[in-house]
Amino acid sequence: MYKYVPYNNDSFKVWAIVENRDGSTVTQLGAGELVKGGSISEWEELSFDITYINFTKKAAHIRLVFSSSSGCSDKESEEKSNLKDMVKNGEVDGYTHYEGSNLYIDNITLIYE
C-alpha cells in the first residue's frame, strides 16, 4: 500500500533485485522496477513483477528499495545529475535533507514460490 505527494512533477521509484550469494560472489538472478507519478492521498495497492534472467542458482537474498524520487538508482552512474549536484552542494549529506516528494509505504508483502 502506498500514498504519494510529489514535489513538482516528480515520480517515485520502487525496485527489487533477487540475488544468490556464495561467499563474496553475488549473482543477480532477477530484477523488477516501477516508476509512478501523480498525487495519491488515499492508500492504494501497488505491485510489480520481477523478471528472472538466471534460473541456475537458488535465490538467497532480495533487495527491495523505495525512493520518493525516480531520479534515484541502485547504480550511481544512472542517478540523475540533479541528485548528484544536491549531494555535492551539501543539501543531502546525512545531516540536512532536501524537502521534496513524500512516499508513504505500508503493509509490504512478498509473494513467491
Gaussian input, Z-matrix of N, CA and C with variables (Angstrom, degrees):
# hf/3-21g

backbone

0 1
 N
 C     1     B1
 C     2     B2     1     A1
 N     3     B3     2     A2     1     D1
 C     4     B4     3     A3     2     D2
 C     5     B5     4     A4     3     D3
 N     6     B6     5     A5     4     D4
 C     7     B7     6     A6     5     D5
 C     8     B8     7     A7     6     D6
 N     9     B9     8     A8     7     D7
 C    10    B10     9     A9     8     D8
 C    11    B11    10    A10     9     D9
 N    12    B12    11    A11    10    D10
 C    13    B13    12    A12    11    D11
 C    14    B14    13    A13    12    D12
 N    15    B15    14    A14    13    D13
 C    16    B16    15    A15    14    D14
 C    17    B17    16    A16    15    D15
 N    18    B18    17    A17    16    D16
 C    19    B19    18    A18    17    D17
 C    20    B20    19    A19    18    D18
 N    21    B21    20    A20    19    D19
 C    22    B22    21    A21    20    D20
 C    23    B23    22    A22    21    D21
 N    24    B24    23    A23    22    D22
 C    25    B25    24    A24    23    D23
 C    26    B26    25    A25    24    D24
 N    27    B27    26    A26    25    D25
 C    28    B28    27    A27    26    D26
 C    29    B29    28    A28    27    D27
 N    30    B30    29    A29    28    D28
 C    31    B31    30    A30    29    D29
 C    32    B32    31    A31    30    D30
 N    33    B33    32    A32    31    D31
 C    34    B34    33    A33    32    D32
 C    35    B35    34    A34    33    D33
 N    36    B36    35    A35    34    D34
 C    37    B37    36    A36    35    D35
 C    38    B38    37    A37    36    D36
 N    39    B39    38    A38    37    D37
 C    40    B40    39    A39    38    D38
 C    41    B41    40    A40    39    D39
 N    42    B42    41    A41    40    D40
 C    43    B43    42    A42    41    D41
 C    44    B44    43    A43    42    D42
 N    45    B45    44    A44    43    D43
 C    46    B46    45    A45    44    D44
 C    47    B47    46    A46    45    D45
 N    48    B48    47    A47    46    D46
 C    49    B49    48    A48    47    D47
 C    50    B50    49    A49    48    D48
 N    51    B51    50    A50    49    D49
 C    52    B52    51    A51    50    D50
 C    53    B53    52    A52    51    D51
 N    54    B54    53    A53    52    D52
 C    55    B55    54    A54    53    D53
 C    56    B56    55    A55    54    D54
 N    57    B57    56    A56    55    D55
 C    58    B58    57    A57    56    D56
 C    59    B59    58    A58    57    D57
 N    60    B60    59    A59    58    D58
 C    61    B61    60    A60    59    D59
 C    62    B62    61    A61    60    D60
 N    63    B63    62    A62    61    D61
 C    64    B64    63    A63    62    D62
 C    65    B65    64    A64    63    D63
 N    66    B66    65    A65    64    D64
 C    67    B67    66    A66    65    D65
 C    68    B68    67    A67    66    D66
 N    69    B69    68    A68    67    D67
 C    70    B70    69    A69    68    D68
 C    71    B71    70    A70    69    D69
 N    72    B72    71    A71    70    D70
 C    73    B73    72    A72    71    D71
 C    74    B74    73    A73    72    D72
 N    75    B75    74    A74    73    D73
 C    76    B76    75    A75    74    D74
 C    77    B77    76    A76    75    D75
 N    78    B78    77    A77    76    D76
 C    79    B79    78    A78    77    D77
 C    80    B80    79    A79    78    D78
 N    81    B81    80    A80    79    D79
 C    82    B82    81    A81    80    D80
 C    83    B83    82    A82    81    D81
 N    84    B84    83    A83    82    D82
 C    85    B85    84    A84    83    D83
 C    86    B86    85    A85    84    D84
 N    87    B87    86    A86    85    D85
 C    88    B88    87    A87    86    D86
 C    89    B89    88    A88    87    D87
 N    90    B90    89    A89    88    D88
 C    91    B91    90    A90    89    D89
 C    92    B92    91    A91    90    D90
 N    93    B93    92    A92    91    D91
 C    94    B94    93    A93    92    D92
 C    95    B95    94    A94    93    D93
 N    96    B96    95    A95    94    D94
 C    97    B97    96    A96    95    D95
 C    98    B98    97    A97    96    D96
 N    99    B99    98    A98    97    D97
 C   100   B100    99    A99    98    D98
 C   101   B101   100   A100    99    D99
 N   102   B102   101   A101   100   D100
 C   103   B103   102   A102   101   D101
 C   104   B104   103   A103   102   D102
 N   105   B105   104   A104   103   D103
 C   106   B106   105   A105   104   D104
 C   107   B107   106   A106   105   D105
 N   108   B108   107   A107   106   D106
 C   109   B109   108   A108   107   D107
 C   110   B110   109   A109   108   D108
 N   111   B111   110   A110   109   D109
 C   112   B112   111   A111   110   D110
 C   113   B113   112   A112   111   D111
 N   114   B114   113   A113   112   D112
 C   115   B115   114   A114   113   D113
 C   116   B116   115   A115   114   D114
 N   117   B117   116   A116   115   D115
 C   118   B118   117   A117   116   D116
 C   119   B119   118   A118   117   D117
 N   120   B120   119   A119   118   D118
 C   121   B121   120   A120   119   D119
 C   122   B122   121   A121   120   D120
 N   123   B123   122   A122   121   D121
 C   124   B124   123   A123   122   D122
 C   125   B125   124   A124   123   D123
 N   126   B126   125   A125   124   D124
 C   127   B127   126   A126   125   D125
 C   128   B128   127   A127   126   D126
 N   129   B129   128   A128   127   D127
 C   130   B130   129   A129   128   D128
 C   131   B131   130   A130   129   D129
 N   132   B132   131   A131   130   D130
 C   133   B133   132   A132   131   D131
 C   134   B134   133   A133   132   D132
 N   135   B135   134   A134   133   D133
 C   136   B136   135   A135   134   D134
 C   137   B137   136   A136   135   D135
 N   138   B138   137   A137   136   D136
 C   139   B139   138   A138   137   D137
 C   140   B140   139   A139   138   D138
 N   141   B141   140   A140   139   D139
 C   142   B142   141   A141   140   D140
 C   143   B143   142   A142   141   D141
 N   144   B144   143   A143   142   D142
 C   145   B145   144   A144   143   D143
 C   146   B146   145   A145   144   D144
 N   147   B147   146   A146   145   D145
 C   148   B148   147   A147   146   D146
 C   149   B149   148   A148   147   D147
 N   150   B150   149   A149   148   D148
 C   151   B151   150   A150   149   D149
 C   152   B152   151   A151   150   D150
 N   153   B153   152   A152   151   D151
 C   154   B154   153   A153   152   D152
 C   155   B155   154   A154   153   D153
 N   156   B156   155   A155   154   D154
 C   157   B157   156   A156   155   D155
 C   158   B158   157   A157   156   D156
 N   159   B159   158   A158   157   D157
 C   160   B160   159   A159   158   D158
 C   161   B161   160   A160   159   D159
 N   162   B162   161   A161   160   D160
 C   163   B163   162   A162   161   D161
 C   164   B164   163   A163   162   D162
 N   165   B165   164   A164   163   D163
 C   166   B166   165   A165   164   D164
 C   167   B167   166   A166   165   D165
 N   168   B168   167   A167   166   D166
 C   169   B169   168   A168   167   D167
 C   170   B170   169   A169   168   D168
 N   171   B171   170   A170   169   D169
 C   172   B172   171   A171   170   D170
 C   173   B173   172   A172   171   D171
 N   174   B174   173   A173   172   D172
 C   175   B175   174   A174   173   D173
 C   176   B176   175   A175   174   D174
 N   177   B177   176   A176   175   D175
 C   178   B178   177   A177   176   D176
 C   179   B179   178   A178   177   D177
 N   180   B180   179   A179   178   D178
 C   181   B181   180   A180   179   D179
 C   182   B182   181   A181   180   D180
 N   183   B183   182   A182   181   D181
 C   184   B184   183   A183   182   D182
 C   185   B185   184   A184   183   D183
 N   186   B186   185   A185   184   D184
 C   187   B187   186   A186   185   D185
 C   188   B188   187   A187   186   D186
 N   189   B189   188   A188   187   D187
 C   190   B190   189   A189   188   D188
 C   191   B191   190   A190   189   D189
 N   192   B192   191   A191   190   D190
 C   193   B193   192   A192   191   D191
 C   194   B194   193   A193   192   D192
 N   195   B195   194   A194   193   D193
 C   196   B196   195   A195   194   D194
 C   197   B197   196   A196   195   D195
 N   198   B198   197   A197   196   D196
 C   199   B199   198   A198   197   D197
 C   200   B200   199   A199   198   D198
 N   201   B201   200   A200   199   D199
 C   202   B202   201   A201   200   D200
 C   203   B203   202   A202   201   D201
 N   204   B204   203   A203   202   D202
 C   205   B205   204   A204   203   D203
 C   206   B206   205   A205   204   D204
 N   207   B207   206   A206   205   D205
 C   208   B208   207   A207   206   D206
 C   209   B209   208   A208   207   D207
 N   210   B210   209   A209   208   D208
 C   211   B211   210   A210   209   D209
 C   212   B212   211   A211   210   D210
 N   213   B213   212   A212   211   D211
 C   214   B214   213   A213   212   D212
 C   215   B215   214   A214   213   D213
 N   216   B216   215   A215   214   D214
 C   217   B217   216   A216   215   D215
 C   218   B218   217   A217   216   D216
 N   219   B219   218   A218   217   D217
 C   220   B220   219   A219   218   D218
 C   221   B221   220   A220   219   D219
 N   222   B222   221   A221   220   D220
 C   223   B223   222   A222   221   D221
 C   224   B224   223   A223   222   D222
 N   225   B225   224   A224   223   D223
 C   226   B226   225   A225   224   D224
 C   227   B227   226   A226   225   D225
 N   228   B228   227   A227   226   D226
 C   229   B229   228   A228   227   D227
 C   230   B230   229   A229   228   D228
 N   231   B231   230   A230   229   D229
 C   232   B232   231   A231   230   D230
 C   233   B233   232   A232   231   D231
 N   234   B234   233   A233   232   D232
 C   235   B235   234   A234   233   D233
 C   236   B236   235   A235   234   D234
 N   237   B237   236   A236   235   D235
 C   238   B238   237   A237   236   D236
 C   239   B239   238   A238   237   D237
 N   240   B240   239   A239   238   D238
 C   241   B241   240   A240   239   D239
 C   242   B242   241   A241   240   D240
 N   243   B243   242   A242   241   D241
 C   244   B244   243   A243   242   D242
 C   245   B245   244   A244   243   D243
 N   246   B246   245   A245   244   D244
 C   247   B247   246   A246   245   D245
 C   248   B248   247   A247   246   D246
 N   249   B249   248   A248   247   D247
 C   250   B250   249   A249   248   D248
 C   251   B251   250   A250   249   D249
 N   252   B252   251   A251   250   D250
 C   253   B253   252   A252   251   D251
 C   254   B254   253   A253   252   D252
 N   255   B255   254   A254   253   D253
 C   256   B256   255   A255   254   D254
 C   257   B257   256   A256   255   D255
 N   258   B258   257   A257   256   D256
 C   259   B259   258   A258   257   D257
 C   260   B260   259   A259   258   D258
 N   261   B261   260   A260   259   D259
 C   262   B262   261   A261   260   D260
 C   263   B263   262   A262   261   D261
 N   264   B264   263   A263   262   D262
 C   265   B265   264   A264   263   D263
 C   266   B266   265   A265   264   D264
 N   267   B267   266   A266   265   D265
 C   268   B268   267   A267   266   D266
 C   269   B269   268   A268   267   D267
 N   270   B270   269   A269   268   D268
 C   271   B271   270   A270   269   D269
 C   272   B272   271   A271   270   D270
 N   273   B273   272   A272   271   D271
 C   274   B274   273   A273   272   D272
 C   275   B275   274   A274   273   D273
 N   276   B276   275   A275   274   D274
 C   277   B277   276   A276   275   D275
 C   278   B278   277   A277   276   D276
 N   279   B279   278   A278   277   D277
 C   280   B280   279   A279   278   D278
 C   281   B281   280   A280   279   D279
 N   282   B282   281   A281   280   D280
 C   283   B283   282   A282   281   D281
 C   284   B284   283   A283   282   D282
 N   285   B285   284   A284   283   D283
 C   286   B286   285   A285   284   D284
 C   287   B287   286   A286   285   D285
 N   288   B288   287   A287   286   D286
 C   289   B289   288   A288   287   D287
 C   290   B290   289   A289   288   D288
 N   291   B291   290   A290   289   D289
 C   292   B292   291   A291   290   D290
 C   293   B293   292   A292   291   D291
 N   294   B294   293   A293   292   D292
 C   295   B295   294   A294   293   D293
 C   296   B296   295   A295   294   D294
 N   297   B297   296   A296   295   D295
 C   298   B298   297   A297   296   D296
 C   299   B299   298   A298   297   D297
 N   300   B300   299   A299   298   D298
 C   301   B301   300   A300   299   D299
 C   302   B302   301   A301   300   D300
 N   303   B303   302   A302   301   D301
 C   304   B304   303   A303   302   D302
 C   305   B305   304   A304   303   D303
 N   306   B306   305   A305   304   D304
 C   307   B307   306   A306   305   D305
 C   308   B308   307   A307   306   D306
 N   309   B309   308   A308   307   D307
 C   310   B310   309   A309   308   D308
 C   311   B311   310   A310   309   D309
 N   312   B312   311   A311   310   D310
 C   313   B313   312   A312   311   D311
 C   314   B314   313   A313   312   D312
 N   315   B315   314   A314   313   D313
 C   316   B316   315   A315   314   D314
 C   317   B317   316   A316   315   D315
 N   318   B318   317   A317   316   D316
 C   319   B319   318   A318   317   D317
 C   320   B320   319   A319   318   D318
 N   321   B321   320   A320   319   D319
 C   322   B322   321   A321   320   D320
 C   323   B323   322   A322   321   D321
 N   324   B324   323   A323   322   D322
 C   325   B325   324   A324   323   D323
 C   326   B326   325   A325   324   D324
 N   327   B327   326   A326   325   D325
 C   328   B328   327   A327   326   D326
 C   329   B329   328   A328   327   D327
 N   330   B330   329   A329   328   D328
 C   331   B331   330   A330   329   D329
 C   332   B332   331   A331   330   D330
 N   333   B333   332   A332   331   D331
 C   334   B334   333   A333   332   D332
 C   335   B335   334   A334   333   D333
 N   336   B336   335   A335   334   D334
 C   337   B337   336   A336   335   D335
 C   338   B338   337   A337   336   D336

   B1=1.4528
   B2=1.5370
   B3=1.3144
   B4=1.4575
   B5=1.5251
   B6=1.3326
   B7=1.4616
   B8=1.5209
   B9=1.3341
   B10=1.4586
   B11=1.5219
   B12=1.3156
   B13=1.4577
   B14=1.5286
   B15=1.3361
   B16=1.4634
   B17=1.5246
   B18=1.3074
   B19=1.4549
   B20=1.5292
   B21=1.3026
   B22=1.4685
   B23=1.5247
   B24=1.2951
   B25=1.4647
   B26=1.5222
   B27=1.3020
   B28=1.4633
   B29=1.5292
   B30=1.3008
   B31=1.4570
   B32=1.5125
   B33=1.3354
   B34=1.4535
   B35=1.5215
   B36=1.3224
   B37=1.4575
   B38=1.5205
   B39=1.3241
   B40=1.4603
   B41=1.5142
   B42=1.3303
   B43=1.4552
   B44=1.5195
   B45=1.3323
   B46=1.4612
   B47=1.5259
   B48=1.3192
   B49=1.4587
   B50=1.5195
   B51=1.3384
   B52=1.4620
   B53=1.5158
   B54=1.3466
   B55=1.4593
   B56=1.5210
   B57=1.3264
   B58=1.4485
   B59=1.5248
   B60=1.3126
   B61=1.4645
   B62=1.5146
   B63=1.3254
   B64=1.4571
   B65=1.5244
   B66=1.3342
   B67=1.4624
   B68=1.5099
   B69=1.3290
   B70=1.4716
   B71=1.5378
   B72=1.3207
   B73=1.4641
   B74=1.5306
   B75=1.3194
   B76=1.4666
   B77=1.5256
   B78=1.3327
   B79=1.4588
   B80=1.5150
   B81=1.3324
   B82=1.4570
   B83=1.5156
   B84=1.3314
   B85=1.4558
   B86=1.5210
   B87=1.3141
   B88=1.4556
   B89=1.5078
   B90=1.3278
   B91=1.4642
   B92=1.5146
   B93=1.3152
   B94=1.4564
   B95=1.5099
   B96=1.3238
   B97=1.4623
   B98=1.5233
   B99=1.3198
   B100=1.4588
   B101=1.5185
   B102=1.3197
   B103=1.4665
   B104=1.5236
   B105=1.3344
   B106=1.4611
   B107=1.5262
   B108=1.3033
   B109=1.4582
   B110=1.5137
   B111=1.2975
   B112=1.4584
   B113=1.5112
   B114=1.3055
   B115=1.4610
   B116=1.5261
   B117=1.3168
   B118=1.4643
   B119=1.5290
   B120=1.3312
   B121=1.4602
   B122=1.5302
   B123=1.3309
   B124=1.4672
   B125=1.5294
   B126=1.3280
   B127=1.4658
   B128=1.5285
   B129=1.3327
   B130=1.4591
   B131=1.5262
   B132=1.3211
   B133=1.4656
   B134=1.5225
   B135=1.2998
   B136=1.4564
   B137=1.5137
   B138=1.3170
   B139=1.4565
   B140=1.5231
   B141=1.3234
   B142=1.4560
   B143=1.5226
   B144=1.3209
   B145=1.4533
   B146=1.5217
   B147=1.3154
   B148=1.4606
   B149=1.5206
   B150=1.3203
   B151=1.4537
   B152=1.5244
   B153=1.3228
   B154=1.4633
   B155=1.5205
   B156=1.3363
   B157=1.4535
   B158=1.5264
   B159=1.3268
   B160=1.4591
   B161=1.5262
   B162=1.3275
   B163=1.4598
   B164=1.5294
   B165=1.3240
   B166=1.4707
   B167=1.5225
   B168=1.3156
   B169=1.4615
   B170=1.5200
   B171=1.3103
   B172=1.4594
   B173=1.5348
   B174=1.3271
   B175=1.4691
   B176=1.5209
   B177=1.3209
   B178=1.4557
   B179=1.5256
   B180=1.3279
   B181=1.4656
   B182=1.5231
   B183=1.3105
   B184=1.4574
   B185=1.5251
   B186=1.3188
   B187=1.4578
   B188=1.5132
   B189=1.3106
   B190=1.4590
   B191=1.5231
   B192=1.3260
   B193=1.4619
   B194=1.5213
   B195=1.3355
   B196=1.4555
   B197=1.5266
   B198=1.3121
   B199=1.4604
   B200=1.5201
   B201=1.3126
   B202=1.4661
   B203=1.5268
   B204=1.3285
   B205=1.4599
   B206=1.5217
   B207=1.3179
   B208=1.4558
   B209=1.5180
   B210=1.3310
   B211=1.4547
   B212=1.5088
   B213=1.3256
   B214=1.4625
   B215=1.5209
   B216=1.3184
   B217=1.4513
   B218=1.5161
   B219=1.3232
   B220=1.4594
   B221=1.5248
   B222=1.3314
   B223=1.4602
   B224=1.5221
   B225=1.3137
   B226=1.4659
   B227=1.5231
   B228=1.3341
   B229=1.4670
   B230=1.5201
   B231=1.3383
   B232=1.4608
   B233=1.5249
   B234=1.3236
   B235=1.4583
   B236=1.5260
   B237=1.2839
   B238=1.4626
   B239=1.5292
   B240=1.3003
   B241=1.4587
   B242=1.5259
   B243=1.3301
   B244=1.4682
   B245=1.5250
   B246=1.3457
   B247=1.4622
   B248=1.5213
   B249=1.3228
   B250=1.4579
   B251=1.5277
   B252=1.3377
   B253=1.4622
   B254=1.5231
   B255=1.3311
   B256=1.4661
   B257=1.5208
   B258=1.3284
   B259=1.4628
   B260=1.5230
   B261=1.3292
   B262=1.4668
   B263=1.5241
   B264=1.3149
   B265=1.4638
   B266=1.5273
   B267=1.3261
   B268=1.4541
   B269=1.5090
   B270=1.3211
   B271=1.4608
   B272=1.5229
   B273=1.3261
   B274=1.4545
   B275=1.5229
   B276=1.3154
   B277=1.4676
   B278=1.5199
   B279=1.3115
   B280=1.4544
   B281=1.5183
   B282=1.3145
   B283=1.4598
   B284=1.5223
   B285=1.3158
   B286=1.4592
   B287=1.5237
   B288=1.2942
   B289=1.4499
   B290=1.5113
   B291=1.3096
   B292=1.4477
   B293=1.5134
   B294=1.2959
   B295=1.4642
   B296=1.5172
   B297=1.3080
   B298=1.4571
   B299=1.5082
   B300=1.3134
   B301=1.4532
   B302=1.5218
   B303=1.3427
   B304=1.4639
   B305=1.5212
   B306=1.3404
   B307=1.4580
   B308=1.5199
   B309=1.3232
   B310=1.4603
   B311=1.5298
   B312=1.3153
   B313=1.4619
   B314=1.5220
   B315=1.3464
   B316=1.4702
   B317=1.5228
   B318=1.3303
   B319=1.4631
   B320=1.5378
   B321=1.3137
   B322=1.4605
   B323=1.5241
   B324=1.3302
   B325=1.4657
   B326=1.5171
   B327=1.3267
   B328=1.4529
   B329=1.5196
   B330=1.3170
   B331=1.4594
   B332=1.5250
   B333=1.3151
   B334=1.4685
   B335=1.5216
   B336=1.3292
   B337=1.4649
   B338=1.5053
   A1=108.01
   A2=115.26
   A3=118.63
   A4=111.50
   A5=113.89
   A6=124.56
   A7=105.19
   A8=116.62
   A9=118.82
   A10=110.82
   A11=115.27
   A12=122.84
   A13=106.83
   A14=117.11
   A15=119.08
   A16=112.66
   A17=115.62
   A18=123.29
   A19=106.38
   A20=117.24
   A21=122.95
   A22=109.17
   A23=118.22
   A24=121.81
   A25=111.86
   A26=117.22
   A27=121.82
   A28=111.14
   A29=116.42
   A30=124.84
   A31=107.66
   A32=116.99
   A33=118.45
   A34=109.11
   A35=115.49
   A36=121.26
   A37=109.41
   A38=115.49
   A39=122.58
   A40=106.43
   A41=117.01
   A42=118.24
   A43=110.89
   A44=113.80
   A45=121.27
   A46=108.62
   A47=115.37
   A48=121.74
   A49=107.19
   A50=116.12
   A51=122.36
   A52=107.68
   A53=115.93
   A54=120.65
   A55=112.34
   A56=113.81
   A57=122.60
   A58=105.25
   A59=116.49
   A60=120.48
   A61=108.83
   A62=114.89
   A63=122.18
   A64=107.11
   A65=115.50
   A66=119.57
   A67=109.89
   A68=116.19
   A69=119.61
   A70=111.93
   A71=117.60
   A72=121.44
   A73=109.88
   A74=115.39
   A75=121.77
   A76=107.84
   A77=116.06
   A78=122.11
   A79=109.09
   A80=115.96
   A81=119.74
   A82=108.73
   A83=116.04
   A84=121.86
   A85=112.46
   A86=116.96
   A87=121.28
   A88=111.44
   A89=115.04
   A90=120.06
   A91=109.99
   A92=114.81
   A93=121.75
   A94=109.57
   A95=115.99
   A96=120.50
   A97=109.28
   A98=114.38
   A99=121.10
   A100=108.32
   A101=116.76
   A102=123.11
   A103=106.33
   A104=115.53
   A105=119.69
   A106=109.84
   A107=117.05
   A108=121.84
   A109=111.50
   A110=115.18
   A111=120.94
   A112=111.55
   A113=116.32
   A114=121.98
   A115=110.33
   A116=116.93
   A117=123.98
   A118=106.86
   A119=117.74
   A120=120.93
   A121=113.66
   A122=116.77
   A123=120.94
   A124=108.32
   A125=116.34
   A126=120.62
   A127=110.44
   A128=116.09
   A129=122.50
   A130=109.24
   A131=115.06
   A132=119.79
   A133=109.26
   A134=114.98
   A135=122.26
   A136=108.07
   A137=117.69
   A138=120.45
   A139=109.35
   A140=115.58
   A141=121.06
   A142=108.15
   A143=115.70
   A144=121.85
   A145=111.33
   A146=114.84
   A147=122.16
   A148=106.89
   A149=116.60
   A150=122.25
   A151=108.61
   A152=115.38
   A153=120.35
   A154=110.01
   A155=115.19
   A156=121.91
   A157=111.38
   A158=117.28
   A159=121.65
   A160=108.42
   A161=116.35
   A162=121.52
   A163=112.13
   A164=117.48
   A165=120.43
   A166=112.89
   A167=117.75
   A168=121.30
   A169=110.29
   A170=115.69
   A171=122.06
   A172=110.28
   A173=116.33
   A174=121.12
   A175=109.63
   A176=115.93
   A177=121.31
   A178=112.68
   A179=116.47
   A180=121.25
   A181=109.77
   A182=114.81
   A183=120.99
   A184=107.94
   A185=115.36
   A186=121.06
   A187=106.87
   A188=116.34
   A189=122.95
   A190=107.58
   A191=116.15
   A192=120.94
   A193=109.59
   A194=116.07
   A195=123.40
   A196=107.38
   A197=117.26
   A198=121.12
   A199=109.54
   A200=117.07
   A201=120.72
   A202=112.21
   A203=116.89
   A204=120.32
   A205=109.49
   A206=117.02
   A207=120.99
   A208=112.44
   A209=117.44
   A210=120.68
   A211=113.25
   A212=117.17
   A213=121.01
   A214=110.18
   A215=115.58
   A216=120.62
   A217=109.77
   A218=116.22
   A219=121.68
   A220=109.94
   A221=116.36
   A222=122.61
   A223=107.97
   A224=116.22
   A225=119.31
   A226=112.07
   A227=116.76
   A228=119.02
   A229=112.29
   A230=117.44
   A231=121.29
   A232=113.20
   A233=117.76
   A234=119.90
   A235=109.69
   A236=115.96
   A237=119.41
   A238=109.80
   A239=115.82
   A240=120.87
   A241=112.20
   A242=119.27
   A243=119.32
   A244=110.78
   A245=119.33
   A246=120.43
   A247=110.18
   A248=116.98
   A249=120.03
   A250=110.52
   A251=116.68
   A252=120.39
   A253=111.54
   A254=117.29
   A255=119.92
   A256=110.36
   A257=117.47
   A258=120.80
   A259=109.48
   A260=116.13
   A261=121.14
   A262=111.15
   A263=117.72
   A264=121.98
   A265=113.18
   A266=117.56
   A267=120.56
   A268=115.29
   A269=119.33
   A270=120.81
   A271=111.74
   A272=116.90
   A273=122.37
   A274=105.94
   A275=116.87
   A276=119.00
   A277=113.08
   A278=118.39
   A279=120.57
   A280=112.87
   A281=117.98
   A282=121.68
   A283=111.07
   A284=116.02
   A285=120.72
   A286=106.19
   A287=117.87
   A288=119.94
   A289=109.79
   A290=114.75
   A291=121.68
   A292=108.84
   A293=117.46
   A294=121.56
   A295=107.67
   A296=116.41
   A297=119.63
   A298=110.85
   A299=115.77
   A300=121.78
   A301=111.21
   A302=115.35
   A303=121.23
   A304=109.46
   A305=115.78
   A306=122.73
   A307=107.60
   A308=116.29
   A309=122.33
   A310=108.45
   A311=116.56
   A312=122.88
   A313=108.73
   A314=116.68
   A315=121.47
   A316=108.59
   A317=115.77
   A318=122.84
   A319=112.49
   A320=116.63
   A321=122.40
   A322=109.93
   A323=116.14
   A324=122.00
   A325=109.05
   A326=116.31
   A327=121.18
   A328=107.43
   A329=116.46
   A330=121.31
   A331=107.76
   A332=116.50
   A333=121.28
   A334=110.04
   A335=115.14
   A336=121.21
   A337=110.13
   D1=145.13
   D2=-179.46
   D3=-149.33
   D4=158.25
   D5=167.32
   D6=-131.71
   D7=152.87
   D8=-178.48
   D9=-147.11
   D10=132.44
   D11=175.39
   D12=-123.54
   D13=99.08
   D14=-175.90
   D15=-79.06
   D16=151.96
   D17=171.40
   D18=-95.59
   D19=124.75
   D20=-174.50
   D21=54.22
   D22=-126.77
   D23=-178.47
   D24=-105.51
   D25=30.94
   D26=-178.09
   D27=-66.73
   D28=162.28
   D29=173.70
   D30=-130.60
   D31=156.82
   D32=174.62
   D33=-99.73
   D34=165.69
   D35=-177.20
   D36=-138.64
   D37=135.59
   D38=176.58
   D39=-127.67
   D40=134.36
   D41=175.71
   D42=-145.97
   D43=156.68
   D44=179.67
   D45=-136.06
   D46=142.80
   D47=176.64
   D48=-129.79
   D49=125.83
   D50=178.04
   D51=-99.46
   D52=131.30
   D53=-174.44
   D54=-131.82
   D55=156.36
   D56=164.88
   D57=-111.84
   D58=133.28
   D59=178.97
   D60=-123.01
   D61=125.32
   D62=178.48
   D63=-129.63
   D64=96.98
   D65=-173.10
   D66=64.68
   D67=-123.95
   D68=179.86
   D69=-93.44
   D70=2.24
   D71=179.48
   D72=-92.06
   D73=120.66
   D74=178.59
   D75=-113.86
   D76=123.96
   D77=178.64
   D78=-115.91
   D79=123.14
   D80=176.52
   D81=-77.34
   D82=126.37
   D83=-179.52
   D84=-100.03
   D85=-28.65
   D86=-179.02
   D87=-170.51
   D88=166.44
   D89=179.69
   D90=-157.28
   D91=157.44
   D92=175.88
   D93=-151.06
   D94=155.30
   D95=-176.23
   D96=-152.23
   D97=148.18
   D98=175.23
   D99=-139.31
   D100=131.45
   D101=174.16
   D102=-121.05
   D103=129.12
   D104=-176.31
   D105=-147.31
   D106=141.95
   D107=179.23
   D108=-122.77
   D109=-172.32
   D110=179.91
   D111=90.60
   D112=147.04
   D113=-178.37
   D114=-79.41
   D115=129.74
   D116=177.28
   D117=-126.38
   D118=110.61
   D119=-175.22
   D120=-95.93
   D121=-18.18
   D122=177.48
   D123=-110.64
   D124=149.73
   D125=-178.68
   D126=-57.31
   D127=130.41
   D128=175.93
   D129=-129.21
   D130=151.37
   D131=178.05
   D132=-79.83
   D133=144.05
   D134=-178.60
   D135=-135.34
   D136=133.69
   D137=174.74
   D138=-148.44
   D139=158.12
   D140=175.30
   D141=-153.40
   D142=156.08
   D143=-177.79
   D144=-91.97
   D145=156.77
   D146=173.03
   D147=-111.24
   D148=128.15
   D149=177.86
   D150=-97.07
   D151=121.88
   D152=-179.68
   D153=-89.25
   D154=138.04
   D155=179.47
   D156=-117.24
   D157=-9.89
   D158=-177.74
   D159=-139.25
   D160=116.55
   D161=-179.34
   D162=-109.11
   D163=7.78
   D164=-174.67
   D165=-86.18
   D166=-17.88
   D167=-177.94
   D168=-120.99
   D169=159.55
   D170=179.96
   D171=-86.92
   D172=136.93
   D173=176.89
   D174=-66.75
   D175=132.29
   D176=-179.39
   D177=-120.83
   D178=-27.83
   D179=-177.02
   D180=-142.26
   D181=152.35
   D182=171.82
   D183=-134.33
   D184=131.87
   D185=174.38
   D186=-105.00
   D187=123.73
   D188=-179.43
   D189=-119.79
   D190=122.57
   D191=-173.87
   D192=-126.06
   D193=134.30
   D194=175.22
   D195=-117.98
   D196=128.66
   D197=179.51
   D198=-130.64
   D199=132.58
   D200=-179.62
   D201=-74.44
   D202=-6.23
   D203=175.55
   D204=-130.19
   D205=133.25
   D206=-179.71
   D207=-71.93
   D208=-5.83
   D209=177.40
   D210=-73.23
   D211=-13.14
   D212=-179.63
   D213=-80.06
   D214=155.77
   D215=-179.82
   D216=-152.44
   D217=155.05
   D218=173.89
   D219=-69.14
   D220=-23.68
   D221=179.01
   D222=-107.64
   D223=116.46
   D224=-175.23
   D225=-59.12
   D226=-31.17
   D227=-179.23
   D228=-64.15
   D229=-19.34
   D230=179.68
   D231=-94.19
   D232=-7.80
   D233=-179.61
   D234=-64.75
   D235=141.64
   D236=179.51
   D237=-65.33
   D238=145.83
   D239=-176.33
   D240=-61.03
   D241=-29.69
   D242=-179.12
   D243=-67.21
   D244=-31.83
   D245=175.91
   D246=-70.85
   D247=-40.57
   D248=178.20
   D249=-62.24
   D250=-41.38
   D251=179.11
   D252=-62.69
   D253=-36.24
   D254=178.47
   D255=-63.09
   D256=-41.28
   D257=178.57
   D258=-66.26
   D259=-46.78
   D260=-178.38
   D261=-60.50
   D262=-37.19
   D263=-177.36
   D264=-85.23
   D265=3.76
   D266=175.01
   D267=84.43
   D268=5.95
   D269=179.63
   D270=-75.49
   D271=-28.04
   D272=176.84
   D273=-125.77
   D274=99.90
   D275=-175.84
   D276=-138.26
   D277=13.67
   D278=-178.63
   D279=92.20
   D280=-18.36
   D281=-179.39
   D282=-112.11
   D283=-35.50
   D284=174.29
   D285=-113.43
   D286=173.73
   D287=178.99
   D288=-148.37
   D289=161.85
   D290=179.03
   D291=-92.14
   D292=124.57
   D293=176.26
   D294=-81.71
   D295=122.05
   D296=-177.87
   D297=-161.10
   D298=-129.74
   D299=-177.52
   D300=-69.49
   D301=148.44
   D302=178.90
   D303=-124.23
   D304=125.72
   D305=178.57
   D306=-117.39
   D307=127.16
   D308=179.71
   D309=-113.19
   D310=129.45
   D311=-176.67
   D312=-123.57
   D313=139.31
   D314=177.73
   D315=-150.26
   D316=150.72
   D317=170.23
   D318=60.72
   D319=59.29
   D320=179.69
   D321=-78.55
   D322=133.44
   D323=178.24
   D324=-133.62
   D325=130.94
   D326=173.75
   D327=-100.40
   D328=125.03
   D329=-179.30
   D330=-112.69
   D331=114.77
   D332=-177.52
   D333=-153.29
   D334=166.30
   D335=178.36
   D336=-116.25

